[in-house]
Amino acid sequence: MKIRVMLSFIPLFCFTLIASGAEPIVIRFSHVVAEQTPKGIGANRFQQLVEEKLTGRVKVEVFPRARLYNDDEVFIALLNGDVQLAAPSLSKFSTITKALELYDLPFLFNDLAAVERFQGGETGQRLLHALDDKGFKGLGYWPNGMRVISANKPLRSPADLQGLTLRIEPSKVIAEQYQFLGAIPVKLSFAHTRDALRRELVEGQENSWSNIYSQGFQTLQTNITETNHSFQGYMLITSKTFWNGLPADVRGELETILAQVTEEVKAQAAEQARQDRQAIIAAGKPKVIALTDEERGLWRQAMTPVWASFTPSIGPTVIAAAQAANAGSR
Ligand code: SIN
């Protein structure tokens, strides 16, 4: 009799476990960079804080170095529910929306502090919604660094780019910017860039210091020119279906955690760039070419004509808001 009573409780017990959400919600976070970069560190920190604050309710799995998806594949993977979080480089949104092409305009921002001011302001926050009608939700921005150019020859002036094959992210702005200079831009995924440099399929590339250092690009190039010509950073995105389907308290806690991680990533990105640059310089190879103000002015002059093609679609007032954020930077 006792056994029969106990057995009759088993289905109820199982039902209660399921109904109380005993299985944790799994968030798979896919990204393409190394773990010791600002994005890699941010992703791992997010995982750690979720583990601490939402124990048993949410489990985060991080997949770095394009182990699951490349940046062009991750958008579909998010919509299909195969992953729940990604932070593609802003240049990778070019195929989805024109609004974010703003971030690729060369010599738009003076430094990371200017980018942060812009992103924290009204226009920057509005751009977080650029993908709302495509099924995505922008959760925040993470910075990496300013871009420099590495190559297998010294690039002191823009004319040195003539005829050079250069790996770029799949951005129309970046492609046109280099075409203007007589270079041959090659759109390639990040995961294939090292191999393309090693096999000399391309002669150079542009990236942040931390991406160059963590991928070992510097071991395959003879020179790096400190153009600091554009911003490389990320938009943290999820699918609207996933995000809106979360229990409200879990969603609220995740938002709090993301806000904390975002502040931490912002606080350490510039220092990470400084350290990785120093490590490359200390190794003595490749040669790092620092530009004088006058030389950098020539790069600016050569690259900024590309703005004209994209100003109508990005919007002059959006560009003006970004430029205004430079007040306070050098
Ligand atoms: C990234 O930082 O996520 C990748 C950048 C690149 O494709 O160069």
Residues whose N, C-alpha, C, O or C-beta is under 5 A from the ligand:
A	BS01	SIN	V32 V33 A87 S89 E169 F190 E206
